[in-house]
Amino acid sequence: MAATTVGIVVQSVGDEGDARETYRSISAQQLSGSKTSIVVWCTNCSSQYADLHRGNNGVHVVQSDITFLSDLRSSLSVIKHCEWICLCHSGVIFQSNCVQRILAKALEYGGESSLTLAGVRLFPHETLRLGGNFREGLHWKLYDHTREDRAVHCLTTDFCCFNVNVLKRIAALEVKPFPENEDVWVSFVIGHYLKLPIWKIKCEQVGNIHPRFKPIPPLLYAQICESDWPRNICNPYYSSIKLDEVRKSSSISPALLWEQGFGGVNMSAEPASELDFAAAASYGVRVIRLGAVCDAKDLSYLLDPSSNGNHDDKKHLLSVIPRLKQGIQKSHACGLKVILTMTDLPGSPFHSPKGSLLSFWKSPACRVRAAQFWGVLSECLVDIKHMIMGYDLINEPYTPEDENVNYFEKMSNAYKEELSHFYKITLEEIRKHDRDTMVIIKSTWFANPKAINMLTPLPDPNVVYSVHVYIPPQVTFPRKFRDHEISYPGPVSKWKLYTHDKVVIDFQYLHKLLSETVHKWQLRHSVPSNRILVAEFGICREVSGGQQYLTDLLSIFTEFGWSWLLFSFRDEEWDAMDYELGPDVSNMLDRTANDLLLCVADQFH
């Protein structure tokens, strides 16, 4: 974005922060031909503070009793001929190519998007009385500058960026400002009146930034609720459901649920809003699986990467068990039972680029350590075992043989004995403390149904055998993994470089594959249908025919009598399969009970 003119407003309030360090760091930026104009905006500052900044080359000082955003008509007259306005608090340090990166993001997200380094999502909730406690983790969540890009409802003025035309449109509206919380006020105007997006961007080239979300003034909160911004802000989807009726299902034992079979979801143990548990229950969910969402790091806090052995693992686990129990108890209060899974295990970081994948498969001692971890975990949770449906020992096991292999290739049985060894010793560790809770095992190749022959049934009636169904990834996964124009049902290329070699993916294909793999294995080993679990299945929500794909899979699961868990429900880190958001992947905020989700929700049980 060469030759762009950027106005940088450094906001100082009441002599707080050292603006000199801020504009010195701005002057050191490499802007590739772009021009900057720096203004230090002193609100209710002393004359001495303002005088510190006068006389510096290229720095304009404004003394005012209001902030920059409070009177935009006057403010914009100070910074003329600028295309973009960056607003930050004094004391913020611009590092490396910070401004250039932000301008590149502005180009990526479009001229009408406003950018912020820290942003807030607001969650639907029952209307609070004026002065009510607007609480983080219940009503809102803040995402800081280290998190990946995402759409948000509210920006924070610690560091944000506007196209000047957007600010001119705000000024023209003459909407009464709320100086007590400019962050929410300007976001409300942008989102509700202008119908424009706000993007929180990742930018770690900024120092000394400490974003926080200020309380919303009662009158502004009332205006927000009356305007229904964000959409359905005061109409959570479960509001018409009597939660007392939903909670009755919490008295059903895990054993009975396994016998009857169930359909549930994967979700977080610590969802963005505690109300998400109630929302899941309101759709009819009774079982949730924890540990696979949030980039498969949902329960990663149970591990200490610096631990050197079982003693350290146990010490750390005991210190964080109260946190895990709190999440389980909150979900149980909404009538939900939980399955726990781990993506990483002590000494064997399956999905960490820094870890040694070979350690788990080559070292019996490593597998023993991982088994002992599960033994300690089950011992710690024995007092709430009535809330736990099962222990899913590895989320998606894979071996060095499994990487970079095409889905349509034959899958080997490499490391079959090592996997069986781990499951055997882990079952023994868990059964020292818990004789009843289901233990869930699955094959390698990321729990692929085609690899189920890797599994050897264990001599325990309370073992469940599991698969993940994304058949094939060329259809179900994000675009980088699949043909761009794919639809279901329809043909898909087996090989990227040989597009003429195609196979039609439809109900018959799905049924035949699952029948000849999982169902055939089940019959051969006399495994009851209620001991088969599809722990994950789904399709990226933008795929044409996605609703039919989900419907077809559910029909097959029902025919074979298998329990299942949809991936996923309100995943904070990956919304490609967050079906409440609908088929438009550009929508990251506006949730509705749409047909894409309801085709599954109708069968939750």
Order of alpha helices (4+ residues) and beta strands (2+ residues): beta-alpha-beta-alpha-beta-alpha-beta-beta-alpha-beta-beta-beta-beta-beta-beta-alpha-alpha-beta-beta-alpha-alpha-alpha-beta-alpha-beta-alpha-alpha-beta-alpha-alpha-beta-alpha-beta-alpha-beta-alpha-beta-beta-alpha-alpha-beta-alpha-beta-alpha
